[in-house]
């Protein structure tokens, strides 16, 4: 294997990774798209052939016939794999399972981890941390604290092991919430909590979950990363989450259980014996977007009304409403610094610039004001602080008729503005939904 393209979301997620991974797959024809992170990711792809899908555990090169490899750095959900495979079959992909390979050590999240995730978030009341509610984070934390309960992908072929570990897991999770007064919650939350507790006691549901896990186990094709690296060609690493949700370096408590920095991806490849080039691409929207709990200093509800069309995200109980704000340079540079600085990245991939072209105005948050005073660039940033600052904005009125100019001209125009604010050079620019709308430099 000669080269790996590693794609990192430099925000809290929703940066546009799916479209860029798809475009890279179309351009470079990798052998595999390697998945890292959590199975709850929803990476939207729209192809120039009219195909459209939100990928979770299959890679965003699937439409192009590119194989997917579930690395040991992804937490999978067997139930989700079944649902996604069925959905892909309805789209005309005859046998999605034939396109999927898996590391035998992949950690599996169960519906009981989903119960744990949701009930815990409900128990926090108004002080929510934010969750997608699928249980991926809880499965990972549980594995770290109690590895004997963890189910690896290799164990999905042994029904007795599945049954034993799932039984212990649901008993543990039921005990955590058995004494919680969920009647004190709002009616809607109380109903969710009660339904989740009932699932933990449902014997028929337990048997169905065991069967689903086993069904996935006999379908998976196991392969080590070392074996993949023996092939000639290119890989693309597709990660869920974003740097601003990294378990350690991001803004607590609004973080994932997983590590999302590119250094951990690089370590996985180096440990497997890869000595080739790793091209690190940072992905970000041309504006800010965030679901659920967590700071968004440049939030602008009027901008949300302009930018939200095309995001394909619905408000739900766990991620909350979509919030939108001006492109936050302070927050972006914080994410870049968390990754080791601008030198870590070979380029920036900027998504949704077509929406900026439609507005003909590009708003940037360049600084913060805290209690009437400009916040020092050296100030230590925290979630509490960012929830209390005022965003200081700079606007660029775009050149009249810019959207009708050549792709090269639009790219250079955008790159010139960005160069005033960040040190990472622009390498990819998205001015539309499909791979044909991605400009490479």
C-alpha positions in Angstrom: 0.0 0.0 0.0 1.6 3.3 -1.2 -0.6 6.0 0.4 -3.3 6.6 2.9 -5.7 9.6 2.7 -6.8 10.3 6.3 -9.9 12.5 6.6 -10.4 14.4 9.9 -13.5 16.5 10.8 -12.1 19.7 12.4 -15.5 20.5 14.1 -17.9 18.7 16.3 -19.1 16.6 13.3 -21.4 17.2 10.3 -18.4 18.7 8.5 -19.1 17.0 5.1 -16.7 14.0 5.4 -19.0 11.7 3.4 -19.0 13.9 0.3 -15.2 14.3 0.4 -14.5 10.6 1.0 -16.8 9.8 -1.9 -15.0 12.3 -4.2 -11.6 10.9 -3.1 -12.8 7.4 -3.8 -14.0 8.4 -7.3 -10.7 10.1 -8.0 -8.1 7.7 -6.6 -10.0 4.3 -6.7 -8.7 3.0 -3.3 -8.7 -0.7 -2.5 -10.6 -0.1 0.7 -12.3 2.7 2.7 -11.2 2.1 6.2 -13.7 3.0 8.9 -12.8 4.4 12.3 -14.8 5.8 15.2 -18.3 4.9 15.9 -21.1 3.3 14.0 -23.5 6.2 14.8 -22.0 8.4 12.1 -24.3 9.5 9.3 -22.1 10.4 6.3 -24.2 11.7 3.4 -23.3 10.9 -0.2 -24.9 12.1 -3.4 -23.4 10.8 -6.6 -23.6 12.4 -10.1 -25.6 9.3 -11.1 -28.4 10.3 -8.8 -27.6 7.9 -6.0 -28.1 9.2 -2.5 -27.5 7.5 0.9 -26.4 8.3 4.5 -23.7 5.8 5.2 -22.9 4.6 8.7 -20.8 1.4 8.8 -20.3 0.9 5.1 -17.7 3.3 3.6 -18.6 6.3 1.4 -17.0 4.6 -1.6 -19.6 1.9 -1.7 -21.4 3.3 -4.7 -18.2 3.1 -6.6 -17.7 -0.6 -5.7 -14.9 0.2 -3.2 -14.6 -2.3 -0.4 -15.1 -1.3 3.3 -12.8 -2.3 6.1 -14.1 -2.0 9.7 -10.8 -1.4 11.5 -10.2 -2.2 15.2 -10.7 1.5 15.8 -14.4 1.4 15.1 -17.2 0.4 17.5 -19.8 -1.5 15.4 -23.5 -2.1 16.0 -24.7 -5.5 14.7 -28.3 -4.3 14.6 -27.3 -1.3 12.6 -25.3 -3.4 10.2 -28.4 -5.5 9.4 -30.5 -2.4 8.8 -27.9 -0.7 6.6 -27.3 -3.8 4.5 -31.1 -4.1 3.9 -31.3 -0.4 2.9 -28.4 -0.8 0.5 -30.0 -3.8 -1.1 -33.1 -1.7 -1.7 -30.9 0.8 -3.5 -29.7 -2.0 -5.8 -26.5 -3.2 -4.2 -27.1 -6.9 -4.5 -24.9 -8.2 -1.7 -23.5 -5.4 0.6 -22.0 -8.0 2.9 -19.6 -9.1 0.1 -18.1 -5.6 0.2 -17.5 -5.6 3.9 -14.4 -6.8 5.8 -13.9 -6.6 9.5 -11.0 -6.7 12.0 -11.8 -9.6 14.5 -11.2 -7.3 17.5 -13.9 -4.8 16.6 -15.9 -3.9 19.6 -19.7 -4.4 19.4 -22.3 -2.1 20.9 -25.7 -3.6 21.8 -29.2 -2.3 22.2 -28.6 -2.4 25.9 -25.7 0.1 25.6 -28.2 2.2 23.7 -30.6 2.0 26.7 -27.7 3.0 29.0 -26.7 6.0 26.8 -30.3 7.3 26.5 -31.3 6.7 30.2 -28.1 8.4 31.4 -28.7 11.5 29.2 -32.3 11.6 30.4 -31.2 11.4 34.0 -29.1 14.6 33.6 -32.2 16.7 33.2 -31.3 20.2 32.0 -27.5 19.6 32.3 -27.2 17.3 29.3 -23.8 16.4 27.8 -25.1 15.5 24.4 -25.3 12.1 22.8 -26.4 10.4 19.6 -28.1 7.8 21.7 -26.9 4.7 20.0 -24.7 3.4 22.8 -21.4 3.4 21.0 -19.8 5.6 23.6 -21.1 3.6 26.5 -19.9 0.4 24.9 -16.4 1.8 24.6 -16.4 3.1 28.2 -17.8 -0.2 29.5 -15.0 -2.1 27.6 -12.4 0.1 29.3 -13.9 -0.4 32.7 -15.1 -4.0 32.5 -13.5 -5.8 29.5 -14.9 -9.2 30.4 -18.4 -7.9 29.3 -17.2 -6.7 25.9 -18.2 -8.6 22.8 -15.7 -8.5 20.0 -16.6 -9.2 16.3 -14.8 -12.5 16.4 -17.1 -13.7 19.2 -20.2 -13.1 17.1 -19.8 -16.6 15.7 -20.4 -18.1 19.2 -24.0 -18.0 20.4 -23.1 -19.2 23.8 -20.6 -16.4 24.4 -23.0 -13.8 22.9 -25.8 -15.0 25.2 -23.6 -15.0 28.3 -22.1 -11.6 27.8 -25.4 -9.9 26.7 -27.1 -11.3 29.8 -24.5 -10.0 32.1 -24.5 -6.6 30.4 -28.3 -6.1 30.6 -28.3 -7.1 34.3 -25.6 -4.6 35.0 -27.4 -1.8 33.1 -30.7 -2.6 34.7 -29.1 -2.3 38.2 -27.7 1.1 37.3 -31.2 2.6 36.8 -33.5 0.3 38.9 -33.8 2.9 41.7 -34.0 6.0 39.5 -37.2 8.0 39.9 -38.0 8.5 36.2 -41.5 9.7 37.2 -39.9 13.0 38.0 -38.9 13.5 34.4 -41.0 15.3 31.8 -43.7 13.0 30.4 -42.0 12.4 27.1 -38.7 11.6 28.7 -40.4 9.4 31.3 -42.0 7.4 28.6 -38.7 6.8 26.9 -37.0 5.8 30.2 -39.9 3.4 31.0 -39.8 1.8 27.5 -36.0 1.3 27.8 -36.3 -0.4 31.2 -38.9 -2.7 29.8 -36.5 -3.7 27.0 -34.0 -4.8 29.6 -36.5 -7.2 31.0 -37.9 -8.5 27.7 -36.9 -12.1 27.2 -38.2 -12.3 23.6 -36.3 -9.2 22.7 -33.1 -10.7 24.3 -33.4 -13.8 22.2 -33.9 -11.7 19.1 -30.8 -9.6 19.9 -28.7 -12.8 20.4 -29.9 -14.1 17.0 -29.1 -10.8 15.3 -25.6 -10.7 16.7 -25.0 -14.3 15.5 -26.5 -13.6 12.1 -24.0 -10.7 11.6 -21.1 -12.9 12.9 -21.7 -15.6 10.2 -21.8 -12.9 7.5 -18.7 -10.9 8.4 -15.4 -11.6 6.6 -12.5 -11.2 9.0 -9.2 -9.6 7.9 -6.3 -8.0 9.7 -5.1 -4.5 8.7 -1.6 -6.0 8.1 -3.2 -8.2 5.3 -4.8 -5.2 3.7 -1.5 -3.3 3.6 0.0 -6.0 1.5 -2.0 -4.8 -1.5 -0.7 -2.2 -3.9 -2.6 1.0 -4.1 -4.3 3.5 -1.9 -6.5 3.5 1.2 -8.9 6.2 2.5 -9.5 6.4 6.3 -13.0 7.6 7.0 -13.6 8.6 10.7 -16.8 9.5 12.4 -17.1 12.3 15.0 -15.0 15.4 15.0 -12.0 16.8 16.7 -14.2 19.0 18.9 -15.7 15.8 20.5 -12.3 14.1 21.2 -12.5 12.3 24.6 -9.5 14.1 26.1 -8.6 17.3 24.1 -12.1 18.6 23.3 -14.5 20.7 25.3 -15.7 18.6 28.3 -18.3 17.5 29.2 -19.6 17.6 25.6 -17.2 14.9 24.3 -17.3 11.4 22.9 -15.8 8.4 24.5 -13.5 8.0 21.5 -10.3 9.6 20.4 -10.7 11.4 17.1 -7.3 13.1 16.6 -5.4 12.0 13.4 -2.4 10.8 15.5 -4.4 7.8 16.7 -5.2 6.8 13.1 -1.6 7.2 12.1 -0.5 5.0 15.0 -2.9 2.3 13.9 -1.3 2.2 10.5 2.3 2.4 11.7 1.7 -0.4 14.2 0.4 -2.5 11.4 3.7 -2.0 9.5 2.7 0.8 7.1 5.7 3.0 6.2 4.2 4.9 3.3 2.8 8.4 3.0 -0.2 9.4 5.1 -2.0 12.5 3.6 -3.9 14.2 6.4 -6.9 16.3 5.2 -8.9 18.4 7.7 -12.6 18.9 6.8 -14.8 21.8 7.8 -17.9 23.5 6.6 -17.7 27.1 5.3 -19.8 27.9 8.4 -20.4 26.4 11.8 -23.0 23.7 12.5 -23.8 21.7 15.7 -26.4 19.3 17.0 -27.4 19.2 20.6 -25.4 20.2 23.7 -22.1 22.0 23.3 -20.9 25.5 22.7 -21.4 27.4 19.5 -20.3 31.0 20.2 -21.2 32.3 16.7 -24.7 30.9 16.8 -27.0 32.9 14.5 -30.6 31.7 14.1 -31.2 34.0 11.1 -28.1 32.4 9.4 -29.6 29.0 10.3 -32.7 29.7 8.3 -30.4 30.5 5.3 -28.0 27.6 5.6 -30.0 24.7 7.0 -31.6 23.7 3.7 -29.5 20.8 2.4 -28.2 19.7 5.7 -30.5 16.6 5.7 -30.6 16.5 9.5 -33.8 16.3 11.5 -34.2 17.5 15.1 -34.4 14.6 17.5 -34.5 13.9 21.2 -30.8 13.1 21.4 -29.0 15.4 19.0 -31.5 18.3 19.6 -32.0 21.1 17.1 -29.4 22.0 14.5 -27.6 25.2 15.3 -25.7 27.3 12.8 -23.2 30.1 13.1 -20.6 32.1 11.3 -17.3 30.4 10.4 -15.5 30.4 13.7 -11.7 30.8 13.2 -10.9 30.8 16.9 -12.7 27.4 17.3 -11.1 26.0 14.1 -7.6 27.0 15.2 -8.3 25.4 18.6 -9.1 22.2 16.8 -6.0 22.4 14.7 -3.9 23.0 17.7 -5.4 20.0 19.4 -4.2 17.9 16.5 -0.6 19.1 16.8 -0.8 22.3 14.8 -1.1 23.2 11.1 2.0 21.1 10.3 -0.2 18.0 11.0 -2.3 18.6 7.9 -1.5 18.5 4.2 -4.6 20.5 3.4 -8.0 21.7 4.2 -11.2 20.4 2.5 -13.9 23.0 2.8 -17.5 21.9 2.3 -20.8 23.7 1.5 -19.2 26.8 -0.1 -22.0 26.7 -2.6 -24.3 28.0 0.2 -21.9 30.9 0.8 -22.0 31.6 -2.9 -25.8 31.8 -2.8 -25.6 34.3 0.1 -22.9 36.3 -1.6 -21.6 37.1 1.8 -19.2 35.1 4.0 -19.3 35.8 7.8 -16.3 34.9 10.0 -16.0 34.9 13.8 -12.5 36.1 14.4 -12.5 36.8 18.1 -14.5 36.7 21.3 -15.5 39.3 23.8 -15.9 38.2 27.4 -17.6 40.5 29.8 -17.0 43.5 27.6 -13.3 42.8 27.1 -11.5 41.2 24.1 -10.6 37.6 25.0 -6.9 37.1 24.8 -5.7 34.7 22.0 -3.7 32.9 24.7 -6.7 32.4 27.0 -7.5 28.7 27.8 -10.8 27.8 26.2 -13.4 25.8 27.9 -17.1 24.9 27.2 -18.3 27.1 30.1 -16.2 30.0 28.8 -17.5 29.6 25.2 -21.0 29.6 26.4 -20.5 33.0 27.9 -18.6 34.9 25.2 -19.8 37.2 22.4 -18.6 36.5 18.9 -16.8 39.3 17.1 -17.7 39.0 13.4 -16.0 40.0 10.2 -17.8 39.8 6.9 -16.6 39.4 3.3 -18.9 40.7 0.6 -18.2 38.3 -2.3 -17.3 39.5 -5.7 -20.4 40.1 -7.8 -20.9 37.2 -10.2 -18.4 35.0 -8.4 -20.6 31.9 -8.8 -20.5 32.1 -12.5 -16.7 32.3 -12.7 -14.6 29.2 -13.4 -13.9 26.6 -10.7 -10.2 27.6 -10.6 -11.2 31.2 -10.0 -13.7 30.4 -7.3 -11.1 28.1 -5.6 -8.4 30.7 -5.7 -10.8 33.4 -4.4 -11.8 31.2 -1.5 -8.2 30.1 -0.7 -7.0 33.8 -0.6 -9.6 34.7 2.1 -8.8 31.6 4.1 -5.1 32.2 4.0 -5.6 35.4 6.0 -7.0 33.3 8.9 -5.5 29.8 9.0 -2.1 28.3 8.1 -3.4 25.1 6.4 -3.7 25.5 2.6 -7.0 24.8 0.9 -6.8 21.7 -1.2 -10.4 20.6 -1.8 -13.4 22.9 -2.2 -17.0 21.7 -2.4 -19.4 23.9 -4.4 -22.2 21.3 -4.7 -23.5 17.9 -3.5 -21.8 15.4 -5.9 -18.2 14.3 -6.6 -18.3 16.5 -9.8 -18.7 19.6 -7.5 -15.5 19.0 -5.6 -12.5 21.1 -6.8 -9.1 19.5 -6.2 -5.8 21.4 -6.1 
